[in-house]
C-alpha cells in the first residue's frame, strides 16, 4: 500500500507522533514514515532519490 508523502507530513504537522500514526494506521511501519521524511528532505534540497542511490 502506498501513502502519499503529503498525508504523512500532514499528520506529523498536526502534532501526531510517529507512535500515534503507527497506532492509528497499523498498515504503516516506522520505516515508511522515515522514508517520507527523507524524501521530503531530498525534495527541499533539490535532490532526488536517484541522487543518493
N, C-alpha and C positions, 0 to 999 in steps of 0.2 A: 504494500500500500504506500502510495506517495502522498506526502503532505506538502502543500506549498510553504516555502520558507516564510513567506509573509504571515501566514497563520501562526506559525511557531513564534515568530518575533512579536506578533501582536499579543499573544498570550503572555510572553515574558514582559513585554512593555506595560501590560496592565497590572503587573506586580506578581504574577504567578511564578513560583519557584519551579525548578526542574522537577523536584519531587512531586509537587502538586500537579504538574502537567502529566507526569507519568501515572499518577494515581487516577486522574480523570480519563486518561487515554492509554489503557494498558497495551494497545497495539503498537505504541511507540516504545523505543528503547532510548536510554541515555545517549547512546552513540548517535542516534538520529538528531537529537537536539543539538549536540555538539557539532555535528556536520552542518546543520543550519547556521549556527553561529560562525563557523569557519567560512562557509560560503558567503555570508553577509560581509565578513571582514575582507575577503578577497575582492568582492564586488566593489566595496567602498574604496579599496586601494587601487582599483582599476586593473585588477588581475583576474585571471580565470583559473578554473580547476586545472586546465591543461598546463598552466604555468608552473604548477607545483607538482605535477605528476611525473 
